Structures are given as C-alpha cells and as structure tokens.
Amino acid sequence: MALIVRDLTFAYPGGEPLYKAANLRIESGTVVGLTGPSGTGKSTLGALIAGDLRPRSGEILVDGLPLPRRGFRPVQLIHQHPEHAVNPRWRMRSVLGESHRPSPETLERVGIRREWLDRWPEELSGGELQRFCIARALRADTRYIVADEMTTMFDAITQAQIWHMLIDIVRDRELGLLVISHEQALLDRICDEQLPVDRLQNPHTLSPEKS
Ligand SMILES: Nc1ncnc2c1ncn2[C@@H]1O[C@H](COP(=O)(O)OP(=O)(O)OP(=O)(O)O)[C@@H](O)[C@H]1O
C-alpha cells in the first residue's frame, strides 16, 4: 500500500510551473520528510496530495486508486495554524463532529480532555487546538496524513508530545505520514526517509517510483 505521485505538474495562475514532473512515493506505515528552502512548493505539494488543489497533469494514487475529487478524503492535511482550521463559532464537539465521532480511546490517546469538548476554539491553547485537528483527521478511513509545519508554533515540550503521539498512531494504524518542516533536527529524529522537494523531478534520486 502506498501513496504515489506520478509525473505531477502544477502552477498557480499566471505563475511559473512549480514542478515539471514530480514523482513521490509514501509507503503506508512510514514517515517521510519533505525538505527544501522557503517558496519551493512544499506546502503546495501537500495541498495537492490532500486534494485541496488540483494538479495541471499527472496522477495521485492512494493505495492504487485515484485521489477522490469529493467526499471521503483518504489524505488529511494538518496545517501550521489550527486556529485557522476550525470554525470559531462551533464548540469543539461540533468541530470534531464535522468529520467523525472519535472514540473515547482515540480522544484520550490524542490527549484531548473531555471538558474541552464543550469549549469554544478561543478557549483552548494552540497545542490543545492542534490535538483536535489531529483527532479530526484520524477517521477510520484515513490512510495518509500531511503535517505541514504542524508544531512550528509550539514550545519544545508540546512539540515532542504531539509528535510522539502522532507517530505512535501512524505506526499502529499503518498510516503514511508526510512531514513538511524546516526543522532538520525534528526530521532527522522522526523520518524514515527525507526528500528534498527540488529533487522529486529526478527519478534517479531519492524518490524511487518502484512500480
Ligand atoms: N495561492 C497562491 N497563489 C499564487 N502563488 C502562490 C500561492 N500560494 C503559494 N504561492 C507561491 O508558490 C510558491 C510555493 O509556495 P509554497 O507555500 O508551496 O512553498 P513552501 O516551500 O511551502 O514555502 P515555505 O517553506 O516558506 O512554507 C511560492 O513562490 C509562493 O509565493
């Protein structure tokens, strides 16, 4: 099982192509880091893989099937700013319910306290709010997660707790995880493999397209 990006091209309207034929493979159960300087298209690639943007050409296969255009999203994106990813007018119970109803065990594992469910987003810290975004992304049918600078805004202890929790779940559920981060020490610690975004075009480098 793998998420496969094949010969992907994309450009924003009026902009230069960001990738000319990008290839990438994320095996389920593995943690892959996407690296590269600012502005080279890491977040855009994450959004393409999650289905938030449409490629100009090429294909994205999720466990052998094309990425669905609507409905169920097997690839979930977690952003840097959780406060922008939740509806400020909904209590946290409804924020979660928008996607699914995580079991009490999942909530406990993600580190969400029961009493937080009745709060408004503004009544939680950024780290607490990010835990909700992670729980919301962990549907039973989720297969891959893209974490785009997911913990950049938090202190070192919160960062470590969140990564520890998510990697444990990824391994247990055999999900695939794409980590976009500028923090090399973090990537070195958690990733099975690291791919520089500017080398995805070259099939002879670090992103072997095996099939
Ligand atoms: N909505 C948009 N419309 C037009 N151009 C955009 C849009 N979003 C991003 N870009 C441009 O696309 C390029 C890639 O942006 P992207 O955010 O994917 O890079 P990145 O590698 O994730 O950068 P960073 O490490 O700073 O987050 C940049 O030049 C950016 O200005």
The ligand as a Gaussian input file, in Angstrom:
#p B3LYP/6-31G(d) Opt

LIG

0 1
 N       -2.355000      30.828000      -3.632000
 C       -1.240000      31.148000      -4.295000
 N       -1.295000      31.834000      -5.438000
 C       -0.199000      32.142000      -6.136000
 N        1.042000      31.767000      -5.777000
 C        1.160000      31.062000      -4.623000
 C        0.038000      30.713000      -3.831000
 N        0.468000      30.022000      -2.765000
 C        1.800000      29.932000      -2.887000
 N        2.222000      30.548000      -3.992000
 C        3.604000      30.631000      -4.475000
 O        4.043000      29.332000      -4.798000
 C        5.397000      29.151000      -4.393000
 C        5.487000      27.930000      -3.472000
 O        4.806000      28.218000      -2.256000
 P        4.729000      27.150000      -1.080000
 O        3.971000      27.788000       0.045000
 O        4.207000      25.880000      -1.619000
 O        6.271000      26.981000      -0.711000
 P        6.949000      26.297000       0.572000
 O        8.134000      25.549000       0.061000
 O        5.947000      25.540000       1.341000
 O        7.421000      27.591000       1.369000
 P        7.654000      27.791000       2.971000
 O        8.767000      26.853000       3.340000
 O        8.032000      29.230000       3.080000
 O        6.355000      27.471000       3.648000
 C        5.829000      30.445000      -3.753000
 O        6.571000      31.172000      -4.692000
 C        4.538000      31.156000      -3.412000
 O        4.684000      32.549000      -3.494000

